[in-house]
Amino acid sequence: MMRPWTLSFLGLVAAMAALMACVSGDAVRLRAARPADPATRALNAETFDAMWIIVRDSHWDPQAVGAQWDAAREEFLPKAEAAADNDALRLVLEGALARLGQSHFAIIPGELSSAAPEAPVLREGRSGVTLSIFPSAGGDGFDAIAVAVEPGSAGEAAGLEPGMRVVSIDGQALGERLPVGEGLERYERASAAQSRASGDPGETRAWLVEGQGGETQELIVTYAQDERPRTKFGTLPAAPTELMWRRLSEAERERWGAATQEIGIISFNIWLIPVMKPFDEAMDNLRSADGIILDLRGNPGGIGAMSMGIAGHFTAAPERLGEMRTRDTRLSFVTNPRRTDSQGRPVEPYAGPLAILVDERSASTTEIFAGGLQHLGRARIFGARTAGAALPAIMTPLPNGDVFLHAFADYRLPDGTALEASGVHPDNDHPYGRADYVRDGDPALAEAVRWIASSHRAPAARASDERTEINTDPQPKETP
């Protein structure tokens, strides 16, 4: 069955995994060492085989799983049978799934299912600080850098600013024990850092931060209640769902070199149905703008089919974003040009410059949307390479009460390029450093604004701007 609407959102799964990581590895190993009773052994074996059969029968590339997956069953089934409880069993199941080396394969604890009578609530305390992980200046390990601080947030009230290095939170170092690698490990590092920056509403934590000059100070952050509306998806807990739009202020446009342009920005944090109407309304208000920026940083995906509707706001004719490939069939994702506004009045799709902001936590549907419009030449991408986690997936209950998130299809751009593992590469594919955040506040947004401004200049000046963008970093003007 074709399910283009079931692309999972990895961020919520990652957050749930962090929530359940309340038992140390040593404790799990101790429990696993105890012999499981016969009933537990039978249920464990049934659960493992249910997971194993789903992968065997639904994976889009039988040759890729074939003998390798047979070997995984031989190795991990005895370990699964011996697991003393569900925590230990999940480690075994995840170990087997790791042999696939692909995104969108995960075990979601049954305790987190929205159908569970006493499902725990995900942390709803927000610092308002977005963290990103960079290689440390000495080349040994990683640094957590504050790359965005929401106006009016708990983090801003505490004194946090973009470009600050977060050394530790309540004494726990943020740059330690992070996965090494440049594949999905980038996404895992960013998600781990962001999880550590969350908490319970009203909780107070001490953030040890380092300024650009190397000076350190302790800032006290009291987490605020997450007031965003929440939306339920499948068996997962309700997820925060928010869309915001605005026009850039005169001060922002002056600072980033677009004083004479009207530029709108739309951001939403997840691809779920409640953002559709607000997006249409935002486009109604921004249709006359000289350029539009879609901020999809940190957006982990959601319902895949929404990419076709949202993309239709920006394409005058149906265009292929890419193709979903199952074992037996293929399904094209095609833009659906919007000919009416939110009130049913005739309009034409927006034809002005379109910039999309992404980062290492932009995944799944976000990658399909951004990668497709980039391939069509309809959008320019700014920020950091995306997660490389673009496999369509669904959720299936397991005999022990857990839920199995599993990919059932591959996804390719129209030219056959895979987004899985490689991700979407920004057009400004160069790394930002701490100094960029200190100087520009938001270097990806600044570059997008400069590009939109250059798009409205004479061709010769525009070509000069593009060469300058590659070779130098324009100095920003002081904010009035």
C-alpha positions in Angstrom: 0.0 0.0 0.0 1.3 3.4 -0.9 1.5 5.8 2.1 3.0 9.1 1.0 1.5 10.8 4.0 3.3 8.7 6.6 6.8 10.1 6.6 7.9 10.1 10.2 9.3 13.0 12.1 12.5 11.9 13.7 12.8 14.8 16.2 9.9 13.6 18.3 11.2 10.0 18.3 14.6 11.4 19.4 13.0 13.4 22.2 11.1 10.3 23.4 14.3 8.3 23.4 16.0 10.9 25.5 13.1 10.9 27.9 13.3 7.1 28.4 17.1 7.1 28.9 16.6 7.3 32.7 18.2 3.9 33.4 22.0 3.7 33.2 23.7 1.3 30.8 25.2 -0.6 33.8 21.7 -1.1 35.3 20.4 -2.4 32.0 23.2 -4.9 31.7 22.7 -6.1 35.3 19.0 -6.7 34.6 19.8 -8.4 31.3 22.2 -10.7 33.1 19.4 -12.2 35.2 17.7 -15.1 33.6 14.3 -14.3 32.0 11.4 -16.5 33.0 9.8 -18.8 30.3 6.9 -16.5 29.6 9.2 -13.5 29.1 11.5 -15.5 26.9 8.5 -16.5 24.7 7.2 -12.9 24.4 10.7 -11.6 23.7 11.2 -14.1 20.9 7.7 -13.3 19.5 8.5 -9.5 19.6 11.9 -9.9 17.9 10.5 -12.1 15.1 7.6 -9.7 14.5 10.1 -6.9 14.0 12.4 -9.0 11.9 9.6 -10.3 9.6 8.4 -6.7 9.0 11.8 -5.7 7.8 12.2 -8.8 5.7 8.9 -8.5 4.0 8.6 -4.7 3.6 12.1 -3.3 3.0 12.3 -1.8 -0.5 15.6 -3.5 -1.4 15.4 -7.3 -0.6 19.0 -7.8 -1.7 20.3 -5.2 0.7 18.7 -6.9 3.7 18.8 -10.6 2.5 21.7 -12.5 4.0 22.7 -9.6 6.3 19.3 -9.6 8.0 19.3 -13.4 8.3 22.6 -13.2 10.1 21.2 -10.5 12.4 18.4 -12.8 13.4 20.9 -15.6 14.2 23.0 -13.3 16.3 20.3 -11.2 18.1 17.4 -13.6 18.7 19.1 -15.5 21.5 20.0 -12.2 23.1 16.4 -11.0 22.8 15.1 -14.2 24.4 17.5 -13.7 27.4 16.5 -10.1 28.0 15.0 -9.7 31.5 12.7 -6.8 30.7 11.6 -4.4 28.0 14.5 -2.0 28.5 17.0 -4.7 27.9 15.0 -6.1 25.0 14.9 -2.6 23.3 18.7 -2.5 23.4 18.8 -5.8 21.5 16.2 -4.8 19.0 18.0 -1.5 18.3 21.3 -3.3 18.0 19.8 -5.5 15.3 18.3 -2.5 13.5 21.7 -0.7 13.6 22.9 -3.4 11.1 20.7 -1.8 8.5 22.6 1.5 8.8 19.5 3.5 7.7 17.2 6.1 9.3 13.6 5.7 10.3 14.1 2.3 12.1 13.4 2.6 15.8 11.7 1.1 18.7 9.3 3.5 20.5 8.6 2.4 24.1 5.0 1.4 24.7 4.9 3.7 27.8 5.1 6.7 25.4 2.2 5.6 23.2 -0.7 8.0 23.3 -2.9 4.9 23.9 -1.1 4.0 27.1 -3.2 4.8 30.2 -0.4 6.6 32.0 1.8 7.8 29.2 4.6 10.1 30.4 4.6 13.7 29.2 7.5 14.9 27.2 9.4 17.8 28.8 7.5 20.9 28.2 10.0 23.4 29.7 11.6 25.7 27.1 14.8 27.7 27.3 14.2 29.3 23.9 17.9 28.6 23.0 18.8 26.6 19.9 22.1 24.8 20.2 24.3 23.5 17.4 27.3 21.2 17.6 30.6 22.2 16.1 34.0 20.5 16.1 36.0 22.0 19.0 38.6 24.7 18.2 41.4 22.3 19.1 40.0 19.6 16.8 39.4 17.2 19.7 35.7 16.6 20.5 32.8 19.0 20.0 31.5 22.3 21.3 27.8 23.3 21.8 27.2 26.8 20.5 24.0 28.9 21.0 23.0 29.7 17.4 19.7 31.3 18.2 17.9 32.8 21.2 14.2 33.5 20.9 13.2 37.1 21.8 11.4 37.1 25.2 12.5 33.6 26.0 13.9 32.2 29.3 17.4 32.1 27.7 17.3 35.7 26.6 16.2 36.8 30.1 19.1 34.9 31.5 21.6 36.7 29.2 22.3 34.1 26.6 23.4 35.4 23.2 24.1 33.8 19.8 27.7 32.7 19.5 28.1 31.8 23.2 29.7 28.3 23.8 27.6 26.4 26.3 30.2 24.5 28.4 27.8 22.7 30.7 24.3 22.7 32.1 24.1 21.9 35.8 27.7 20.7 35.6 27.0 18.2 32.7 29.3 19.0 29.8 27.5 19.3 26.5 30.3 18.4 24.2 31.2 15.0 25.7 30.0 11.5 24.8 28.5 12.5 21.5 28.5 10.2 18.4 31.4 10.7 16.0 30.8 10.8 12.2 29.3 12.9 9.5 26.3 10.8 8.6 23.2 10.6 10.8 25.6 11.2 13.7 25.3 14.9 12.9 21.6 14.7 13.5 22.1 12.6 16.7 24.6 15.1 18.1 22.3 18.1 17.5 19.3 16.3 18.9 21.2 15.3 22.0 22.4 18.8 22.7 18.9 20.2 22.2 17.4 17.6 24.5 19.9 18.6 27.2 18.7 22.2 26.8 15.1 21.3 27.7 13.5 20.6 31.1 10.4 20.8 33.1 8.4 24.1 33.4 9.7 26.2 36.3 12.9 24.2 36.6 16.0 26.3 37.1 19.4 25.3 35.8 22.9 26.8 35.8 24.4 27.2 32.3 28.1 27.8 32.2 28.8 29.7 29.0 31.9 31.1 27.4 32.0 34.4 25.4 33.8 35.1 22.2 36.8 36.3 24.2 37.1 33.2 26.2 35.6 34.6 29.4 33.2 32.3 31.3 30.1 33.1 33.4 27.3 31.2 34.9 23.8 32.1 33.8 20.7 30.9 35.6 17.9 29.8 33.2 14.3 29.1 34.5 12.5 27.1 31.9 9.2 28.4 30.7 6.1 26.4 29.9 5.8 25.4 26.3 2.5 27.1 25.3 2.5 25.9 21.7 -0.6 23.9 20.7 -0.1 20.2 20.3 -1.2 17.8 17.6 -1.5 14.0 17.8 0.0 11.8 15.2 -0.6 8.0 15.2 0.3 6.4 18.5 2.9 9.0 19.4 2.3 11.7 22.1 0.9 15.0 20.9 3.6 17.1 19.4 4.0 20.9 19.6 2.8 22.4 16.3 3.5 26.0 15.5 3.6 28.3 12.4 4.8 31.9 12.6 5.2 34.5 9.9 6.3 38.2 9.8 7.9 40.8 7.6 11.5 41.6 8.4 11.9 44.8 10.2 13.6 47.9 8.7 16.5 47.4 11.1 17.0 43.8 10.0 16.9 44.8 6.3 19.3 47.6 6.9 21.7 45.4 8.8 21.7 42.7 6.1 21.8 44.8 3.0 18.2 44.8 1.8 16.9 48.3 2.9 14.6 48.7 -0.1 13.1 45.2 -0.2 10.0 43.9 1.6 10.9 40.4 2.7 8.6 37.9 4.5 9.6 35.0 6.6 7.5 31.9 7.5 8.6 29.2 9.9 6.9 26.1 11.1 8.3 23.3 13.3 6.6 20.2 12.0 4.7 19.0 8.9 1.3 18.3 10.3 -2.2 19.3 9.1 -2.8 22.2 11.5 0.0 24.3 9.8 -1.7 24.2 6.3 -4.4 26.9 6.8 -2.0 29.3 8.7 0.5 28.8 5.8 -2.1 29.7 3.3 -3.0 32.8 5.3 0.7 33.8 5.6 1.0 33.5 1.8 -2.1 35.8 1.4 -0.3 38.4 3.4 3.1 38.0 1.9 2.2 37.6 -1.8 3.4 41.1 -2.7 6.8 40.6 -0.9 10.0 41.1 -2.9 11.2 37.7 -1.5 10.1 35.0 0.9 12.2 33.0 3.3 11.0 29.6 4.7 12.8 28.8 8.0 12.7 25.0 8.3 15.6 24.6 10.7 15.0 22.0 13.3 11.9 20.8 11.4 12.1 16.9 11.6 9.4 16.2 9.0 5.9 14.8 9.3 3.2 14.1 6.7 5.0 13.6 3.4 2.1 14.6 1.1 2.0 18.1 2.6 5.3 18.8 0.7 3.3 18.8 -2.6 0.7 21.2 -1.4 3.1 23.7 0.2 5.4 23.6 -2.8 2.4 24.4 -5.0 2.5 27.9 -3.6 5.8 28.4 -5.5 5.4 26.6 -8.8 3.3 27.8 -11.7 2.9 24.3 -13.2 3.0 20.8 -11.7 6.6 19.8 -11.2 8.2 16.6 -9.9 9.8 16.9 -6.5 11.0 13.3 -6.5 9.9 9.7 -6.3 9.1 7.3 -3.5 10.1 3.7 -4.3 8.8 0.6 -2.5 9.7 -3.0 -3.3 6.9 -3.2 -6.0 5.8 0.3 -6.9 6.9 3.9 -7.5 5.0 7.1 -6.6 5.9 10.6 -7.9 5.7 13.6 -5.6 4.3 16.4 -7.8 3.7 20.0 -6.8 0.1 21.2 -6.8 0.0 24.8 -8.0 -2.2 27.0 -5.9 -4.7 29.0 -8.0 -6.8 30.3 -5.2 -6.0 32.0 -1.8 -7.4 31.0 1.6 -10.6 32.8 0.8 -11.1 31.1 -2.5 -10.1 34.2 -4.6 -8.1 33.6 -7.8 -4.3 34.0 -7.4 -1.2 32.9 -9.1 1.6 31.0 -7.3 4.3 33.2 -5.8 7.0 33.8 -8.4 9.5 35.9 -6.4 12.8 34.8 -4.9 12.4 31.9 -2.4 15.0 31.0 0.2 14.8 28.0 2.5 16.8 27.8 5.7 17.8 24.3 6.9 20.2 22.7 9.4 21.3 19.3 10.6 18.0 18.7 12.4 16.0 19.4 9.2 14.9 15.9 8.2 12.4 13.7 6.3 9.6 15.7 4.7 11.7 18.9 5.1 14.4 17.3 3.0 11.9 16.2 0.3 10.5 19.7 0.1 13.8 21.6 0.2 15.7 19.1 -2.0 13.0 19.0 -4.6 12.6 22.8 -4.9 16.4 23.1 -5.1 16.6 20.5 -7.8 13.9 22.4 -9.8 15.9 25.7 -9.4 12.9 27.2 -7.7 14.6 27.8 -4.3 18.0 28.6 -2.9 19.0 26.8 0.2 21.0 28.4 3.1 22.3 27.0 6.4 23.9 23.6 7.1 23.5 20.2 5.4 20.3 18.4 6.4 20.1 15.2 8.4 20.1 12.8 5.5 17.1 10.9 6.9 14.5 10.9 4.1 12.9 7.5 4.2 9.1 7.1 4.2 8.1 5.2 7.3 5.1 3.9 9.3 4.5 2.6 12.8 3.4 -0.9 13.7 2.6 -2.3 17.2 4.8 -5.1 18.5 3.6 -8.0 20.7 5.3 -6.6 23.8 3.4 -3.3 23.5 6.1 -1.2 22.0 5.8 0.5 18.6 8.1 -0.2 15.6 8.9 2.7 13.4 10.1 1.3 10.1 10.9 2.6 6.7 9.1 0.9 3.8 10.4 2.9 0.9 13.3 4.8 -0.5 13.1 8.4 -1.8 15.0 9.9 -4.8 15.1 13.3 -6.5 13.9 13.4 -10.1 17.5 12.8 -11.3 17.8 9.7 -9.1 19.8 11.3 -6.4 19.2 9.8 -2.9 18.6 12.1 0.0 19.1 9.3 2.6 22.6 9.7 4.2 23.7 12.5 1.9 21.0 15.1 2.8 20.3 18.4 1.1 23.5 20.5 0.6 22.9 24.3 0.9 23.8 26.5 -2.0 26.0 28.4 0.4 27.8 25.2 1.4 30.4 26.6 3.8 30.5 26.2 7.6 29.6 29.0 9.9 31.7 29.7 13.0 31.1 31.3 16.3 32.2 34.7 14.9 29.5 34.6 12.3 26.8 34.3 14.9 28.3 37.0 17.0 28.6 39.4 14.0 25.4 38.6 12.1 23.2 37.1 14.8 21.8 34.7 12.3 24.3 34.2 9.4 22.0 31.9 7.3 19.1 34.4 7.5 21.6 37.2 6.7 22.9 35.4 3.6 19.3 34.7 2.4 18.4 38.3 2.8 21.5 39.4 0.9 20.7 37.0 -1.9 17.1 38.2 -2.2 18.4 41.8 -2.3 20.9 40.9 -5.1 18.1 39.2 -7.1 16.4 42.6 -7.5 19.5 44.4 -8.7 20.8 44.8 -12.3 22.3 41.5 -13.7 25.9 42.8 -13.6 25.6 43.8 -10.0 23.9 40.6 -9.2 26.7 38.5 -10.7 29.2 40.6 -8.7 27.3 39.9 -5.5 27.3 36.2 -6.2 31.1 36.1 -6.7 31.5 38.1 -3.5 29.3 35.7 -1.6 31.6 32.8 -2.5 34.9 34.5 -1.8 34.3 37.0 1.1 31.8 37.6 3.9 30.3 41.1 3.5 30.5 43.2 6.6 27.1 43.9 8.1 25.9 47.4 8.9 25.2 48.4 12.5 21.7 47.9 13.6 20.1 51.3 14.1 
